[in-house]
């Protein structure tokens, strides 16, 4: 990856603009869209699931674009990492139909994820071309390096991935200037390891404290427009509100509390509908901007119900709860 020669000071000169962008309206409910579960209907010719995302969802994150994606333009998705089983023009038409149904919905492409971790070859120019060609609102950096090797060093949490994370954020903002949005998806324990959260459970793990070097740096964190906290895959000792407080203590922008339908990938915890709703209800008065759900297209659990909701049921319950709460 080659960093563009743009100073941090120049990049953060638009911090006021960022506040205007993120402050236009409260962010209430984001959802990832699993492109590998997408399908185009023969009758409509578009992806009806994508075009029919329920009203009340305010952000959609298309998962996932490769950090090292090759995209030259022309709506050709080959080499991007997006796994929709149809052409780029069908995806663009589906997104256009979604915007017609829900004016104001923001659509971002999520870059990275667990399987696409080649951030050393990150090409923000490919991301910008895709954003422009598909009329997207921005990108989400789902930075999950394969082996970050985090630990305490000289009294602070540090990881082998620190420099790479900072470079990725700088390169993204240099190539994707505001009003293009840049969001960050942050791991469950990524703000733990220091201060009141120096021993917050579950202690350890590969990304324990992984986002602290970015969050400590006021100039660099100002390059980010919003943050989604993955408040799952952390086991029964994990406390979502504590994780939120750790991130909020260092990040001033919008934060979404990320939830997922059962099963979780690790740890044995599973959100019920009441627990998910109560978590979001408790977080919003503390300054959270709403929720994020992983993911539309995730397979339903066996015997779904209020104790084991599928993703669609979880989203519906959160929409209803947020409507009852009213604006932030």
N, C-alpha and C positions, 0 to 999 in steps of 0.2 A: 504494500500500500504506500502510495506517495502522498504525503501531506501537502496540501496547497499552502503556499507561503502567505498566509493571512494571519495577522497578529490576533492574539486573544482580545486585546483591547478593542480592535476594530470590530470583532465579532460581537462583543457585548455592548457596543454602542447602541444596539437596538433593543436593549433590555426593556426600555419603556414601551417599545412596540410589542414586545412579548407579553407584557402585562395587559396591554390592550387586547391582544389576540386571545389569550387564555381567559380574560375577564369578561368577554363579550356575553357569556351566558354560563350558568352553572353546568358543569360536566356531571352527568348523573348516571349513565349506564353505558359502558362499553362492552363489546363482545367480539371475541375472535371468531373468524370464519375459517373453518378447516377446509382448505381448497381441495384436499384429496377426497373429501366426502361430497363434493359438489356434483351436480348432474344438470344437464340441459334437457328440458322437456321438448318432445317432438312437436307438440301442439303450439306452444308459445314461441319456441325457438330461442328462449333465454333460460337462465337458471332461476327457476321460480322460487327456490328456497332463498337464494340471495336477494332477489328482487322483492320477496315477501317478508323480509325481516320485520318483526313487529314494531309498531309505533311505540315510542318510549325508549327505544335504543337510540343513543345519541352519537356513539362512535362505533365504527366497525374496523377491525384490524384483520386484513387479509393475510393469512398465514400459509406459507412463509416464502419470502424471497431469499435467495442465497446472498451472503455478503460478497462473494466473489462472482456474482451473477454476470452473465454476458447478455446485454440487451442493447441492440443497435437501433431499435425503433421499429416502426411498422406494425405494432401490436403483436409481434411474434414472441410468444411466451417461452419458446424453447431456450433453455439455458438460464431462465430466471429463477427456477425452483418452485414457482407456483404450479400446483398440480391439478388444476382444473382439467376435466376430461373433454374440453372443448377449446375452440379457438379464441384468440385475443379479441376479435370483434364481438363474439358472443359475450365475453366477460364485460367489455365496455358497454354493450347494450343492456346487460343485466344491471350494471351499476347506474346507468342512466335511468332505468325503470325504478330502481330503488330511490334515487333522489327525487323522482317525480312523485312517489308515494309519500316520502318523508322529507319535505324541504328542510334544509339546514343540517341534515345528518352529515357527519364528517367521516370520511373514508380514508384510511391510511393503509399502507402496505407494511406488514411486519417483517423485519429483516432478521434472520438468524434462527433462534430457537435451538433446541437441544441438538438436533441433527445437522444443522448448518452452522458450523463453528469456525470456518476458515476466515477469521477476521483479519488475518495478516494480509489477505488479498482483497480487502474491502474496496469496492469501486463505487463511490458515491455518485459518480457521473451516470452510471447505469441506473441507479435509483432515481436520479432526477429525471432522466429521460422517461422512465416508466411512469413516474408521478405526473409528468406533463402530458404524456400520450393518453393516459387513462383518466385524466381530470381528477386526480386524487388530491387530498388535502395535506398529505405529508407522509412521514414514515415513522415507524415504531422500531427502536433498536432493542431487540430481544437478545441481549449480550450474554451468552452462556458459554464461556470458553471451556474446552474439554478438561483442562487440568490447571486451575488458577493457583493452586498451592498457597492458600491464605493462612496467615498466622500473625502473631504479635511480633513486631520487630521494632526495637528501640522505643518501646512504649506505645506504639500505634499499630493498628491492624494494617497489614500490607499483603499484597498478592503479586505473584509473578505476572499477572495480567494487567496490573495497574497502568503501565505506560500505554499498552495497547488500547485499553478502554478510553483513556484520555485522547489518544490520537483519533480513534473512531469518532468520538463526539465532535472534536474539532473539525475533522474532515467533512463530516456530515453537515455541520452548520455552514462551513465555508462554501459548500457546493449547493446547499439547500437553504438559501436565505429566507428569512421571514418575509411574507406571511406563511410560507410553507412550514408546517408544524413538524417538530421532532419530539417524539415521546420516547420514554425509556421504560422497558419492562424490567423490574428489579426483583431479585430473588427474595424469598421469605426472610432469611436471616442476614441479608446483605448489608444492613445498617447496624448489626450487633457487633459487640466486641470492645466497645469503649463507653466511658461515662456510666450512666445509670443502667446501661444494657451490656456491660462488660462481661457478664456471665448469664445473659438471658438464654433460656432453653429454647430449643435443643442446642447445647453447646457443640461447637465444632461443625463439621460438614464442609464440603469443598468450597462453598461460597460464603462462609461465615465472615461478615465484614467486607465482602468484595466490592461494595459500592461506596465505602467510606472515603477512599482517596478522591473520588470524583465529588462527593457531597461536601467534603471539607473545603474544596476549592470554589470560592464564591464566583469567580469569573467563569469557570467552566460549567458549573451547575446552572448558571444563568443562560446557557445555550440550550437548555432543555425546556420544553413547553409544558410537559406533564409527565406523570410517572404512574405506572400500573404496578402495584405490589402483589406479587404472587403469594397470597396468604393461604397456601395449601402445599401439599407434598412435604410436610414437616413433622408429622406425627402428633400424638395426643398432648404432648407438653407445650406445643407451640401456642402462643397467644396472639391472635391477629391484631388486637388493639395495641399491644406492646410493640409489635413490629411496626405498626403505623406510627406510633409515637416516636420511635427511633428515626424513621424517615422524616417525619414532619419536623423534628427538631433541627433538621439540616436543609430541608427543601421547602421553599416558599410557594411553589406552584401547585397546580391541581394534582391530587393523589386519588387514585381509584383503588378500592379494596378488592383484590382479585379473588374470585371464588371458582370452584369447579364442581361439577356433578360427580357422584361416585362412579367408579372407584378412583381414588387418588393414586398417583404413580408410586408413592412411597409413604410409609409410616403408619398405615392402617386407619387413619382418620377419615371420616366421611361427613360432609355437610348435609344435615337435614334442612328442609325448607325453613322451619322455625329458627334454627341456629344461623343460617345464612342471613335471613331477614333481620334478626336481632343484632348480628354483627354489624351490618350496614347502618341500622338505626342508631346503634351506639357510637359508630365512628363519625357520622355526619356532624353531630353537635361538637365534636372535637376538632372539626375543621376538614374532614375528608370531603371529597367532592362527589362521592357516589361509589359505584361498584363496577367491576369488570368480571366477565364470565368467560371461562375457558370450557367448552368452545361450541359454537353452533356447528353441528355435524359430528360431535363426539357421540359415540354409541351409547344408547340408553343402558343403565344397569339392569341386571335381571330383577324381575318383580319390582318395577318402579312404583313409587308412591311418595308421600310426603317425607318419609324417612330415607328414601333413596330416590331422589328426583333425577329425571333426565335433564339435559341442558335446557330444553325448551320450557319445561315446567319451572326450572329454577329462574330462568329469565322472566317468565310470566309473573312469578311470585314477587320478584324484585321490582318489576314495573309497577305492580299494584301497590307495593309498600312505599315506593318512592312517590307515587301519586298522592298517597295519603299524607306523606310528610310535607309535601309542598316544596317550594323553592328553598335553596340553602340560605 
